[in-house]
Amino acid sequence: MSWNPAIAPACPEEIGLDAIDTLIIPRSRDLGGFEVRRALPAPRRQMVGPFIFFDQVGPAEFLTGQGIDVRPHPHIGLGTVTYLYRGEFHHRDSTGADQIIRPGALNWMVAGRGVTHSERTKPEGRSGPQSL
């Protein structure tokens, strides 16, 4: 299914349209040069709980000198899983974790008791155009 509401979702013929219970169109937020789309929780699917989010970042294209600059922010009492398809970014948090997340790698952060974290493009990644 596409995040883009202009692209109709493809349904298997044997199931049909009656099998679709809810069509969720993610809400989009600009985080300064790139968008994050949140599919869950959704107004009609709130029972996933306050600690489950399903977000999509990208695709995004950055010019030389540009990149991701998400300032430190908290995720209190939940775990985040990050998986990249392309690009890379630098993850740092207030527990001392400091790592580069690359395509195919999985980053799992449990953020309790006010742990804050940031995601940024490394200076070397800004030396030319890049995709995320």
Summary of the structure (lengths in Angstrom):
residues: 132
radius of gyration: 17.0
end to end distance: 19.6
largest distance: 51.1
contacts: 299
relative contact order: 0.19
helix: 8%
strand: 39%
